[in-house]
Amino acid sequence: QVQLVESGGGLVQPGGSLRLSCAASGNIFSSAAMGWSRQAPGKERELVASITSGGITDYAESVKGRFTISRDNAENTVYLQMNSLKLEDTAVYYCKIRVWSPRYLEAWGKGTLVTVSS
């Protein structure tokens, strides 16, 4: 069973930056696809960024050019660098891991709160 622990959330002013981290337990990280999703109050959870085991990234239109997802396989950690933060980026941010071999497995972290406010 893999566990994910997010960190790095907090309060930031509009236009500011934060870097979220997600550390994974176990030895499956290097073969896993990783993603960051967020859920704002009263809204459904949405995927904002993902990265494959090979390093291919994808982003929601709302964060393209502002957020960057990256991974460090040696540290079993995925990052989300968030720049030019907007009020509407306020949400709980969740990390997700998926692997397909030897069997399909996915898991979520418990989330970290990002509040963008002046």
matplotlib code that plots the C-alpha trace (Angstrom):
import matplotlib.pyplot as plt

x = [0.0, 1.4, 1.0, 1.2, 2.0, 1.5, 3.1, 3.8, 0.3, -0.4, -1.6, -0.3, -1.2, -2.4, 0.5, 2.6, 4.1, 4.1, 5.7, 3.8, 5.5, 4.1, 6.3, 5.4, 6.2, 7.3, 9.3, 6.8, 7.3, 9.6, 7.1, 4.0, 2.0, 1.5, -1.0, -2.2, -5.9, -7.7, -11.1, -12.4, -15.3, -18.6, -16.9, -15.9, -12.3, -10.4, -7.1, -4.7, -1.4, 0.0, 3.3, 4.0, 6.7, 8.6, 8.2, 5.5, 3.4, -0.1, -2.0, -5.5, -6.1, -6.7, -3.1, -1.1, 1.9, 1.6, 2.0, 4.8, 4.8, 8.0, 9.3, 12.4, 12.5, 15.5, 13.4, 10.1, 8.6, 6.5, 6.3, 3.9, 5.4, 2.6, 3.4, 1.2, -1.4, -5.0, -7.9, -9.5, -6.6, -7.7, -8.5, -7.3, -4.7, -4.4, -1.7, -2.5, -0.4, -1.3, 0.6, -0.5, 2.1, 2.0, -1.6, -3.5, -3.1, -4.1, -4.0, -4.7, -3.0, -5.0, -4.5, -2.9, -4.8, -3.7, -5.4, -4.8, -6.0, -5.1]
y = [0.0, 3.4, 6.5, 10.1, 13.1, 16.6, 19.7, 23.3, 24.8, 28.1, 31.6, 33.7, 37.0, 37.2, 37.2, 35.2, 31.7, 28.5, 25.1, 22.0, 18.7, 15.2, 12.4, 8.8, 5.7, 2.4, 1.5, 2.1, 5.8, 5.7, 3.7, 5.7, 8.5, 11.3, 14.1, 17.1, 17.9, 20.5, 21.0, 24.5, 25.0, 24.0, 22.7, 19.3, 18.1, 18.9, 17.7, 20.6, 18.8, 15.4, 13.8, 10.4, 8.0, 9.3, 12.9, 13.9, 16.7, 18.0, 20.9, 22.2, 25.3, 27.4, 26.9, 26.6, 28.9, 29.5, 26.0, 23.5, 19.9, 18.0, 14.8, 13.6, 9.8, 9.6, 11.4, 9.7, 13.2, 15.1, 18.9, 21.6, 25.0, 27.6, 31.1, 34.1, 32.8, 34.0, 34.2, 31.3, 29.0, 28.8, 25.1, 22.0, 20.4, 16.6, 14.4, 11.2, 8.2, 5.5, 2.4, -0.3, -3.1, -5.6, -4.6, -1.4, 0.7, 4.3, 6.3, 9.9, 12.0, 13.9, 17.2, 20.6, 23.9, 26.8, 30.1, 33.0, 36.2, 39.8]
z = [0.0, -1.0, 1.1, -0.2, 2.0, 0.6, 2.0, 1.1, 1.2, 2.9, 2.6, -0.3, -1.9, -5.5, -7.8, -5.4, -5.6, -3.7, -4.3, -3.2, -2.5, -2.4, -1.0, -1.8, 0.2, -1.2, -4.3, -7.2, -7.6, -10.6, -12.7, -11.5, -13.2, -10.8, -10.7, -8.8, -8.4, -6.5, -5.0, -4.2, -1.7, -3.4, -6.5, -7.9, -7.8, -10.9, -12.3, -12.7, -13.7, -14.4, -15.2, -16.6, -15.5, -18.6, -17.7, -20.1, -18.6, -19.1, -17.6, -17.2, -19.4, -16.3, -15.0, -18.2, -18.2, -14.4, -12.8, -13.4, -12.3, -11.9, -10.3, -8.5, -8.7, -6.3, -3.7, -4.5, -4.7, -7.1, -7.0, -8.2, -8.6, -8.7, -9.9, -10.5, -8.2, -8.5, -6.0, -7.9, -7.3, -3.7, -3.0, -1.3, -3.5, -3.6, -5.0, -6.8, -7.9, -10.4, -11.5, -13.9, -13.3, -11.8, -11.1, -11.2, -8.1, -7.3, -4.2, -3.0, -0.4, 2.3, 0.7, 1.5, 1.6, -0.6, 0.1, -2.2, -0.5, -0.2]

ax = plt.figure().add_subplot(projection="3d")
ax.plot(x, y, z, "-o")
ax.set_aspect("equal")
plt.show()
